[in-house]
Amino acid sequence: MKHSLKGFDPEIRRMEKDIVIFFREKGAEFGGKDPIFMTILAYFYIREKLTQQDLRDLTGFSAGTVSKVIRQLVQFNLITKGTIPGTHKHLYTMEQLPVAFSQFYLPASRVLLKSENELKQMKRELMAHASEMQSVKGFNEVLAAVSLMLRSVPLALAIFAEIVNEAERQTKK
């Protein structure tokens, strides 16, 4: 498998950067995570599989900074570490929303609620231009990331409500 960042259309890269900026700027609301951590996490949401070199190319961060955040993400079970066959390069993957993400998820639900209208507007615009952009490399990944964030709003509310209910049950004991 040849792994490369090349191929995303410039317009899709701009949309991807908008999503990354959204995560970075809302980082404090996502449990106090710093902008560097949130930037790298956002790229995993969108791209799912990245090498450390990919992250350095995407973010402009130093090798040491990328390595430090990668170690944290692996430690939190947010990503897994693998190897690209035939190479000595590591490939890091975010396959699904991990269980360990719950420590970040509840604060994120508040951000998603505040931003739900922005996300809906972004999805409307993407869908309005879907027929023209369907063949543009990277369009589906950006649309999937926006859709995931939108689907997370009701799930976050349900999880938060369940946690509140459980806390109330525990305090009554």
C-alpha positions as CSV (number, residue, x, y, z in Angstrom):
1,M,0.0,0.0,0.0
2,K,1.4,3.3,-1.0
3,H,0.4,6.0,1.5
4,S,0.3,9.5,0.2
5,L,-1.4,12.8,1.0
6,K,-1.4,13.8,-2.7
7,G,-4.7,13.8,-4.5
8,F,-7.1,15.9,-2.4
9,D,-8.5,18.7,-4.6
10,P,-7.5,22.2,-3.4
11,E,-11.1,23.1,-2.6
12,I,-11.5,20.0,-0.5
13,R,-8.2,20.8,1.3
14,R,-9.7,24.2,2.2
15,M,-12.8,22.6,3.6
16,E,-10.6,20.1,5.5
17,K,-8.7,23.0,7.0
18,D,-11.9,24.7,8.0
19,I,-12.9,21.5,9.9
20,V,-9.4,21.4,11.5
21,I,-9.7,25.0,12.5
22,F,-13.1,24.4,14.1
23,F,-11.6,21.5,16.2
24,R,-8.6,23.6,17.1
25,E,-10.5,26.7,18.2
26,K,-13.1,24.7,20.1
27,G,-10.3,22.7,21.9
28,A,-10.8,24.2,25.3
29,E,-14.4,23.3,25.1
30,F,-13.4,19.7,24.2
31,G,-12.1,19.0,27.7
32,G,-9.3,21.6,27.7
33,K,-7.2,20.0,25.1
34,D,-4.5,22.2,23.5
35,P,-4.7,23.3,19.9
36,I,-1.9,21.1,18.7
37,F,-3.6,18.0,20.1
38,M,-7.0,19.0,18.6
39,T,-5.4,19.7,15.2
40,I,-3.9,16.3,15.0
41,L,-7.1,14.6,16.3
42,A,-9.1,16.4,13.7
43,Y,-6.9,15.1,10.9
44,F,-7.5,11.6,12.2
45,Y,-11.3,12.1,12.1
46,I,-11.1,13.1,8.5
47,R,-8.2,11.0,7.1
48,E,-8.5,8.0,9.5
49,K,-5.0,6.7,8.6
50,L,-1.9,8.8,8.8
51,T,1.9,8.5,9.3
52,Q,3.9,10.9,11.4
53,Q,5.3,12.3,8.2
54,D,1.7,12.9,6.9
55,L,0.9,14.8,10.1
56,R,4.1,16.9,9.8
57,D,3.2,17.7,6.2
58,L,-0.4,18.6,7.0
59,T,0.3,20.6,10.2
60,G,3.8,22.0,9.8
61,F,4.5,20.7,13.4
62,S,7.9,19.4,14.3
63,A,8.7,15.6,14.4
64,G,8.9,15.8,18.2
65,T,5.6,17.6,18.6
66,V,3.8,15.1,16.3
67,S,5.4,12.1,18.1
68,K,4.4,13.4,21.5
69,V,0.7,13.8,20.5
70,I,0.7,10.5,18.7
71,R,1.9,8.8,21.9
72,Q,-1.0,10.5,23.8
73,L,-3.5,9.4,21.2
74,V,-2.2,5.8,21.4
75,Q,-2.2,5.9,25.2
76,F,-5.8,7.1,25.2
77,N,-6.8,4.3,22.8
78,L,-8.0,6.9,20.3
79,I,-5.7,5.5,17.5
80,T,-3.9,2.3,16.9
81,K,-0.3,1.8,15.7
82,G,0.5,-0.4,12.7
83,T,3.1,-0.8,10.1
84,I,2.9,-0.1,6.4
85,P,3.7,-3.5,4.7
86,G,7.2,-3.6,3.1
87,T,8.4,-0.6,5.1
88,H,9.5,0.3,8.5
89,K,7.0,3.2,8.7
90,H,4.3,3.3,11.2
91,L,0.7,3.9,10.1
92,Y,-1.7,5.2,12.8
93,T,-5.4,4.5,12.4
94,M,-8.6,5.8,14.0
95,E,-11.0,3.1,13.0
96,Q,-14.0,4.1,15.0
97,L,-15.0,6.3,17.8
98,P,-13.2,4.6,20.7
99,V,-14.8,3.9,24.1
100,A,-11.9,5.9,25.7
101,F,-13.2,8.9,23.8
102,S,-15.9,9.4,26.4
103,Q,-13.7,11.6,28.5
104,F,-13.7,14.1,25.6
105,Y,-17.1,13.3,24.2
106,L,-19.4,14.9,26.8
107,P,-17.7,18.3,26.7
108,A,-17.8,18.0,22.9
109,S,-21.5,17.5,22.9
110,R,-21.9,21.0,24.2
111,V,-19.8,22.3,21.4
112,L,-21.8,20.3,18.8
113,L,-25.0,21.7,20.2
114,K,-23.8,25.2,19.9
115,S,-22.5,24.5,16.4
116,E,-25.3,22.4,15.1
117,N,-26.7,25.1,12.9
118,E,-23.2,25.7,11.4
119,L,-22.8,22.0,10.7
120,K,-26.3,21.7,9.1
121,Q,-25.5,24.7,6.9
122,M,-22.1,23.1,5.9
123,K,-23.8,19.8,5.1
124,R,-26.5,21.6,3.0
125,E,-23.8,23.4,1.0
126,L,-21.9,20.1,0.5
127,M,-25.1,18.3,-0.6
128,A,-26.2,21.2,-2.9
129,H,-22.9,20.7,-4.8
130,A,-22.6,17.0,-4.4
131,S,-23.3,16.1,-8.0
132,E,-20.5,18.4,-9.2
133,M,-18.1,17.5,-6.5
134,Q,-18.7,13.7,-6.2
135,S,-15.7,13.0,-8.5
136,V,-13.4,15.4,-6.5
137,K,-11.0,13.4,-4.5
138,G,-11.5,14.1,-0.7
139,F,-15.1,15.2,-1.1
140,N,-16.6,12.0,0.5
141,E,-14.2,12.2,3.5
142,V,-15.2,15.8,4.2
143,L,-18.9,15.0,3.8
144,A,-18.4,12.0,6.1
145,A,-16.7,14.0,8.8
146,V,-19.5,16.7,8.8
147,S,-22.1,13.9,8.8
148,L,-20.4,12.2,11.7
149,M,-20.4,15.4,13.7
150,L,-24.1,16.0,13.0
151,R,-25.0,12.5,14.0
152,S,-23.1,12.9,17.2
153,V,-25.4,15.6,18.5
154,P,-28.4,13.4,19.4
155,L,-26.0,10.6,20.6
156,A,-24.2,13.0,22.8
157,L,-27.4,14.2,24.3
158,A,-28.6,10.7,25.0
159,I,-25.3,9.7,26.6
160,F,-25.2,12.9,28.7
161,A,-28.8,12.3,29.9
162,E,-28.0,8.7,30.8
163,I,-24.9,9.8,32.8
164,V,-27.0,12.4,34.6
165,N,-29.7,9.7,35.4
166,E,-27.1,7.3,36.6
167,A,-25.5,9.9,38.8
168,E,-28.9,10.8,40.3
169,R,-29.6,7.1,41.0
170,Q,-26.2,6.7,42.7
171,T,-26.7,9.7,44.9
172,K,-30.1,8.4,46.1
173,K,-28.5,5.2,47.3
